[in-house]
């Protein structure tokens, strides 16, 4: 098995380099059909979302960026640790644009584990539903 890096996903999603985008499209098709398997990590998704939503790069809104990434996460041949939690985090990221993806992932992981309190100085968590932020 191989690991898919952020630049592969970005080339596929943005098409900014037509030759590389075509190769990445073929890879995504093989992954979808189950002809090939790959893995990736939540860190890769964080990087992809950062680039897609950055004003310096593509400037997509959280909902636009998440909508592009969700089908990638759901690919049959792409192994993603805690895939359901990542998909939930993308929903949180979409619904609460004041959270970056790292924080959205924390909220989703807390929901998966039944945790309602987070120890943090980051006040964005104060606006996340179902989360109580406490300071040490």
Secondary structure, DSSP 8 states (H G I E B T S, - for coil): -EE--HHHHHHHHH-SSHHHHHHHHHHHHHHHHTSS-EEE-HHHHHHHHHHHH-TTTT---HHHHHHHHHHHHT-TTEEETTHHHHHHHHHHHHH-TTS-HHHHHHHHHHHHHT--EEE-S-GGGGGSTT-EEE--
